[in-house]
Structure formats: C-alpha cells, structure tokens
Amino acid sequence: MRTDFLRPIDGLRLPEEYRSLLRPGESEPDVDGTVHRLPRFFYEIGSWEEAHAIRLAPHFTLAELMLVDCREARLLLSEFPHYVPCAIVLLARFLEDFRREIDAPVFISANGGYRSPAHQVSGAKSIHAWGTAANIYRVGETFLSDAKSIGKYRAVAASLSPAVFVRSFGRDKGQTSDHLHIDLGYAGLTPRECSEAS
C-alpha cells in the first residue's frame, strides 16, 4: 500500500472556511435522532494526482472513495487541499476483504464514498460524512440493480463482520434498489500523532 502521502490534521486547527463546512467534532443527530460526533481528524490531500497515488488497500485508491459531484460545497469540490476523515482507512480495509471474498472488482458510485457534512444530499445526517460508508453499483460484470444481485452481495458483506450494516433491497426508507450500501457505523480514528485534548 502507498500511504506515505497521508498527512493527519486536527480539524479544529483548520481555517474557519473549512471548519464551517466540515464541522469537526460537532454533535449531529442522525435521521432517528441519535446523536453522534462528526469526525475531528482528517487526512489532508494535496491534489487529485495524490489521491490516485494513495493506495489505502491493494485494490482501492483514496480517489475512489472521495469522488463527489457538483452538490458538494464549492470549496471542498474544486480547491485543494481536500480533507477526508481518517476512518476512511477502515472502510478501505473492509472493502478489500469484501473484494477478496467475492473475487471480483468492486466499483464505488460517485458520491458513494466520503461526502462532507456540507454535501447537499443528506449532508451531516448521512453516515457518508464519517467516511465509513460505500455505495457499490457494480461487482465484476454485475450491475447491482435488482433484488437477486443486491441480496447475494449483501449476504457476503454481512457475513464478514458483525460491525457492518448492509441495506436490504427495496424502495422504502432505509432500503436500496440500485446499489449495495455498506457502512461500518459512526466510527472514528485518531492517528497516533494527534491529540484529542481540546
């Protein structure tokens, strides 16, 4: 793995323009009202070239897990540095285990990895704001857009860890009909060189 570009940053030390969008360490209720703290520690990414060069796991680059569309906040979309929660390395490790188990390439949707609390689609209430969720639209040659394919890969992902949550197929709230949603919950990661003292 190539991780030498990863520079941990305490989000509380970022300039105000970034802090207002990333909201490091702030409390945020999820859609059910349960309160969680948004990520405080981030990796600073200097360019897209760097993001493509950083291999978080043998088959996953950082770029794959931070690709967002025009609904992301302008500063976080078009200017560097970018900041991604440190827990994204946990997601990459799980995705690598999943890929090994199914023995096929795994394709992450745009907006399917990390998106900031300022992203206009579900924002801070989304588990994607923790960098611990992925939306997979394709496995090998199979597009995940029906009950059979989503059910098959959902079972595999769920079997890998009691910590993982995988949405079931359907069109109701909390379900999915056009991708496989995998998340590791509201996990945080504090790098060894960072202090949690305020």
Phi, psi and omega per residue, in radians:
M1 nan 2.527 3.088
R2 -1.883 1.826 -3.111
T3 -2.189 0.182 -3.069
D4 -1.149 -0.297 3.106
F5 -1.400 -0.245 -3.026
L6 -1.225 2.107 3.126
R7 -2.071 1.914 3.141
P8 -1.279 2.476 -3.099
I9 -2.341 2.368 2.979
D10 -1.377 2.034 -3.102
G11 -1.026 -0.430 3.129
L12 -1.222 -0.235 3.138
R13 -1.752 0.038 3.131
L14 -1.294 2.776 3.041
P15 -1.041 2.657 -3.070
E16 -0.927 -0.676 -3.108
E17 -1.059 -0.591 3.075
Y18 -1.391 -0.735 -3.129
R19 -1.039 -0.650 -3.117
S20 -1.169 -0.455 3.135
L21 -1.597 -0.680 -3.084
L22 -1.519 -0.437 3.082
R23 0.903 0.871 -3.042
P24 -0.994 2.239 3.067
G25 1.300 -0.007 -3.121
E26 -1.292 2.642 3.071
S27 -1.369 2.468 -3.140
E28 -2.564 2.165 3.067
P29 -1.334 2.483 3.059
D30 -1.406 -3.015 -3.062
V31 -1.138 -0.348 3.114
D32 -1.678 -0.013 3.117
G33 1.635 -0.048 3.094
T34 -1.301 2.280 -3.038
V35 -1.574 2.347 3.086
H36 -2.306 2.733 3.054
R37 -1.635 2.273 3.073
L38 -1.135 2.716 -3.120
P39 -0.973 2.461 3.094
R40 -1.813 -0.562 -3.052
F41 -1.875 2.351 -3.035
F42 -2.292 2.783 2.891
Y43 -1.702 2.352 3.108
E44 -1.583 2.196 -3.100
I45 -1.998 2.146 -3.005
G46 -1.433 -0.380 -3.097
S47 -2.924 2.927 3.055
W48 -1.160 -0.591 3.110
E49 -1.044 -0.740 3.108
E50 -1.112 -0.786 -3.131
A51 -1.059 -0.640 3.107
H52 -1.282 -0.489 -3.123
A53 -1.421 -0.414 -3.109
I54 -1.402 1.966 3.132
R55 -1.766 1.885 -3.110
L56 -1.365 -0.416 3.093
A57 -2.659 2.864 -3.056
P58 -0.900 -0.567 -3.085
H59 -2.003 0.189 -3.093
F60 -2.354 2.151 3.024
T61 -1.616 2.802 3.087
L62 -1.077 -0.642 -3.111
A63 -0.969 -0.657 -3.130
E64 -1.109 -0.479 -3.042
L65 -1.752 0.083 3.136
M66 -2.313 0.320 -3.133
L67 -1.408 2.023 3.139
V68 -2.190 2.918 -3.088
D69 -1.811 -2.914 -3.031
C70 -1.206 -0.105 3.101
R71 -1.450 -0.058 3.039
E72 -1.324 2.675 3.111
A73 -0.993 2.375 -3.019
R74 -0.897 -0.824 -3.129
L75 -1.039 -0.727 -3.092
L76 -1.384 -0.279 -3.121
L77 -1.578 -0.795 -2.916
S78 -1.939 -0.143 -3.111
E79 -2.067 2.608 3.039
F80 -1.954 2.630 0.176
P81 -1.331 2.757 2.949
H82 -1.786 2.753 3.125
Y83 -2.244 2.276 3.107
V84 -2.211 2.468 -3.131
P85 -1.026 2.493 -3.118
C86 -1.072 -0.451 -3.130
A87 -1.161 -0.131 3.116
I88 -1.063 -0.434 3.094
V89 -1.178 -0.528 3.079
L90 -1.191 -0.718 3.099
L91 -1.082 -0.792 3.139
A92 -1.052 -0.702 3.134
R93 -1.114 -0.747 3.120
F94 -1.131 -0.753 3.128
L95 -1.080 -0.623 3.092
E96 -1.143 -0.744 3.081
D97 -1.073 -0.734 3.102
F98 -1.068 -0.822 -3.138
R99 -1.073 -0.740 3.127
R100 -1.088 -0.710 -3.121
E101 -1.137 -0.702 -3.107
I102 -1.581 -0.244 3.107
D103 0.974 0.876 3.124
A104 -2.756 2.681 3.075
P105 -1.071 2.592 -3.129
V106 -2.102 2.248 -3.075
F107 -1.991 2.142 -3.111
I108 -1.618 2.343 3.119
S109 -1.180 2.706 2.903
A110 -1.065 2.415 -3.012
N111 1.193 0.130 -3.061
G112 -1.591 -0.077 3.067
G113 -1.991 -2.227 -3.139
Y114 -1.280 2.367 2.877
R115 -2.440 2.517 -2.981
S116 -1.258 2.904 3.039
P117 -1.069 -0.316 -3.141
A118 -1.554 -0.078 -3.140
H119 -1.100 2.422 -3.008
Q120 -1.293 -0.179 3.080
V121 -1.757 1.778 3.101
S122 1.189 -0.240 2.982
G123 0.857 -2.392 -3.034
A124 -1.204 -0.279 3.125
K125 -1.343 -0.198 -3.120
S126 -1.507 2.402 3.073
I127 -1.062 -0.362 3.106
H128 -1.087 -0.398 3.126
A129 -1.223 -0.212 3.087
W130 -1.634 -0.153 -3.094
G131 1.265 0.403 -3.080
T132 -2.078 0.302 -3.124
A133 -2.305 2.597 3.086
A134 -2.424 2.450 3.000
N135 -1.895 2.054 -3.091
I136 -1.812 2.127 -3.107
Y137 -1.723 -0.268 -3.093
R138 -2.656 2.469 3.031
V139 -2.205 2.051 -3.052
G140 1.016 -2.148 3.105
E141 -1.685 0.044 -3.055
T142 -1.680 2.076 3.022
F143 -1.451 2.329 -3.059
L144 -1.573 1.513 -3.058
S145 -2.444 0.362 3.097
D146 -2.600 2.893 -3.067
A147 -1.059 -0.688 -3.076
K148 -1.137 -0.868 -3.094
S149 -1.205 -0.742 3.130
I150 -1.146 -0.735 3.119
G151 -1.079 -0.729 -3.136
K152 -1.061 -0.890 -3.075
Y153 -1.375 -0.424 3.023
R154 -1.077 -0.775 -3.139
A155 -1.091 -0.713 3.128
V156 -1.112 -0.878 -3.105
A157 -1.052 -0.772 -3.108
A158 -1.140 -0.485 -3.116
S159 -1.303 -0.231 -3.020
L160 -1.459 -0.394 -3.109
S161 -2.877 2.462 3.046
P162 -1.249 -0.212 -3.114
A163 -1.470 -0.214 -3.044
V164 -1.567 2.514 3.025
F165 -2.044 2.324 3.134
V166 -2.273 2.166 -3.130
R167 -1.196 2.554 3.092
S168 -1.471 2.878 3.105
F169 -1.272 2.450 3.059
G170 2.718 3.079 -3.114
R171 -1.973 0.122 3.111
D172 -1.492 2.910 3.106
K173 -0.976 2.332 3.135
G174 1.486 0.047 3.088
Q175 -2.008 3.083 3.134
T176 -2.509 2.550 -3.132
S177 -2.191 -0.039 -3.096
D178 -2.401 0.256 3.071
H179 -2.935 2.962 3.044
L180 -1.798 2.046 3.110
H181 -1.687 2.140 3.103
I182 -2.137 2.314 2.999
D183 -2.515 2.714 -3.099
L184 -1.836 0.279 -3.133
G185 1.420 -2.912 -3.038
Y186 -1.562 0.985 -3.095
A187 -1.333 2.565 3.031
G188 -2.202 2.778 3.101
L189 -2.436 2.184 3.073
T190 -1.839 1.986 3.105
P191 -1.047 2.641 -3.090
R192 -0.968 -0.629 -3.063
E193 -1.456 0.021 -3.129
C194 -1.847 2.539 3.112
S195 -1.827 2.471 3.099
E196 -1.587 0.018 3.072
A197 -1.180 2.451 -3.128
S198 -1.237 nan nan
